[in-house]
Amino acid sequence: MNNLKLAIFILAPLTLAVGCSFKMAVNDKSETDMGSHHVVVKPGSTFTSSSSSSVGNTETHQYTCGDFTITIDNDELIVNNAYYGKLNPGDSVLIDNGKVLVENQERSSTPMSNDEILAAAPVQESTEKLAGYDVTVRPGSSITSTTQILGVDTFTVGQTEVSIKKDELTVDGQSYGRLNQGDSILIENSEVRVSGDLRAPTE
């Protein structure tokens, strides 16, 4: 009797910049080292990613864990687009159910402006030709992926997901209407623009 072997391959190119990694784990906490700082996030996540870069004497580290994105830029701590102050070399960071603690001391936050968010991003923008449309996401991410499954083209940039199916645009699960040939798409700090015009989600 001949054995029947069935192989199913779903092509999902994953673009990783130098100095990036991602892993899946099931834990009550996730942890990593960001330069001289040990970072712990509780509860943990099944998906984490990290990246690092350096320019001269400035080092930037980014760690994404579930709903939290932690950036340490020249020892300045940023969590989910809010400042949490300067770190001393070797300081430990704990994010416990949304609270941010440095050396076991809780810190308060200062929200960042849109310009500050973009300036602090390790990747200013990520771009892709998706279903024939030019898509730009700002700020970008060191980890992006593109997939084409069941007629849906999807471009994922960090935690932002852009999908196009039959010329219908969806961003993070919300519909933004129909696209016309030649349209360009810009997602900047959660605002969606199509060929320069601001769009709101459709019901």
FENVEN-V426716 format. One record per residue. N is the residue number from 1. PSI is psi in radians with two decimals (* if undefined). D_LAST is the distance of its C-alpha to the last C-alpha in Angstrom with 1 decimal. Layout:
# FENVEN-V426716
N_PSI_D_LAST + N_PSI_D_LAST
This chain:
# FENVEN-V426716
1_2.30_55.5 + 2_2.40_53.2 + 3_2.39_50.5 + 4_2.09_47.0 + 5_2.26_45.0 + 6_2.11_41.4 + 7_2.21_39.8 + 8_2.16_36.1 + 9_2.20_35.0 + 10_2.04_31.5 + 11_2.07_31.8 + 12_1.48_29.8 + 13_2.36_31.7 + 14_2.08_31.7 + 15_2.11_32.9 + 16_2.22_34.9 + 17_2.80_36.6 + 18_2.37_40.2 + 19_0.22_40.5 + 20_2.70_37.4 + 21_2.75_37.2 + 22_2.65_34.8 + 23_2.77_35.6 + 24_2.37_34.4 + 25_2.72_36.1 + 26_1.86_35.6 + 27_2.82_37.1 + 28_-0.16_36.9 + 29_2.73_37.1 + 30_2.52_36.7 + 31_2.71_39.2 + 32_2.90_40.3 + 33_2.25_42.7 + 34_1.68_41.5 + 35_-2.21_44.7 + 36_0.09_47.0 + 37_2.28_44.3 + 38_2.21_43.5 + 39_2.28_39.8 + 40_2.35_38.7 + 41_2.21_35.2 + 42_2.36_34.9 + 43_2.85_33.3 + 44_-3.03_33.5 + 45_2.69_31.0 + 46_-0.22_31.3 + 47_2.18_30.4 + 48_2.69_32.1 + 49_2.67_32.8 + 50_2.67_35.3 + 51_2.77_36.6 + 52_2.64_39.3 + 53_2.78_40.8 + 54_2.44_43.7 + 55_1.95_44.8 + 56_-2.18_48.3 + 57_0.06_48.7 + 58_2.21_45.0 + 59_2.43_43.2 + 60_2.23_39.5 + 61_2.44_38.2 + 62_2.42_34.7 + 63_2.17_33.8 + 64_2.26_30.4 + 65_1.80_30.3 + 66_-2.11_27.2 + 67_0.04_25.1 + 68_2.32_28.0 + 69_2.06_29.1 + 70_2.23_32.7 + 71_2.33_34.5 + 72_1.86_38.1 + 73_1.86_39.0 + 74_0.76_42.7 + 75_0.20_42.8 + 76_2.18_39.9 + 77_2.22_37.5 + 78_2.23_33.8 + 79_2.12_31.3 + 80_0.88_27.5 + 81_0.61_28.0 + 82_2.44_30.4 + 83_2.45_34.2 + 84_0.41_36.6 + 85_3.12_39.8 + 86_2.53_42.7 + 87_2.55_44.1 + 88_2.67_47.8 + 89_2.29_49.0 + 90_-0.08_48.7 + 91_2.41_46.3 + 92_2.62_44.2 + 93_2.29_40.5 + 94_2.22_38.9 + 95_1.91_35.2 + 96_1.78_35.3 + 97_0.74_32.0 + 98_-0.33_30.7 + 99_2.43_34.0 + 100_2.11_35.8 + 101_2.37_39.6 + 102_2.11_42.2 + 103_0.73_45.6 + 104_0.23_44.4 + 105_2.15_43.6 + 106_2.43_40.1 + 107_2.60_38.8 + 108_2.88_36.3 + 109_2.75_33.7 + 110_1.97_33.1 + 111_2.54_29.6 + 112_2.60_29.8 + 113_2.90_28.6 + 114_-0.69_26.4 + 115_-0.69_29.6 + 116_-0.66_31.4 + 117_-0.80_28.8 + 118_-0.74_29.2 + 119_-0.57_33.0 + 120_-0.22_33.4 + 121_2.29_31.5 + 122_-0.54_34.1 + 123_2.06_32.1 + 124_-0.73_30.8 + 125_2.70_28.4 + 126_2.39_27.7 + 127_2.71_27.1 + 128_2.55_26.6 + 129_1.94_26.5 + 130_2.04_23.5 + 131_0.57_23.2 + 132_-0.04_25.1 + 133_2.48_23.0 + 134_2.13_24.5 + 135_2.28_22.6 + 136_2.31_23.8 + 137_2.18_23.0 + 138_2.34_24.7 + 139_2.79_26.4 + 140_-2.88_27.3 + 141_2.64_28.8 + 142_-0.24_32.1 + 143_2.05_30.4 + 144_2.77_28.0 + 145_2.65_27.4 + 146_2.41_26.1 + 147_2.72_25.5 + 148_1.83_25.0 + 149_2.17_24.3 + 150_0.73_23.4 + 151_0.08_22.2 + 152_2.09_19.9 + 153_2.23_21.4 + 154_2.35_20.8 + 155_2.04_22.3 + 156_2.19_22.7 + 157_1.83_24.2 + 158_-2.04_25.3 + 159_0.12_22.3 + 160_2.24_19.8 + 161_2.10_18.5 + 162_2.18_17.4 + 163_2.55_16.8 + 164_2.20_16.9 + 165_2.06_17.0 + 166_0.81_18.0 + 167_0.21_17.0 + 168_2.25_13.4 + 169_2.29_13.0 + 170_2.32_11.9 + 171_2.12_13.3 + 172_0.75_14.1 + 173_-0.03_11.8 + 174_2.42_8.6 + 175_2.40_7.6 + 176_0.44_9.0 + 177_-3.04_9.6 + 178_2.54_13.0 + 179_2.61_16.3 + 180_2.66_19.5 + 181_2.29_22.9 + 182_-0.14_24.5 + 183_2.57_21.4 + 184_2.63_22.0 + 185_2.26_19.6 + 186_2.15_20.4 + 187_1.96_19.0 + 188_2.02_21.2 + 189_0.82_21.2 + 190_-0.10_17.4 + 191_2.45_16.6 + 192_2.16_15.3 + 193_2.39_17.2 + 194_2.01_17.5 + 195_0.73_21.0 + 196_-0.22_21.4 + 197_2.28_18.3 + 198_2.33_16.0 + 199_2.53_12.3 + 200_2.73_9.5 + 201_2.54_6.6 + 202_2.66_3.8 + 203_*_0.0
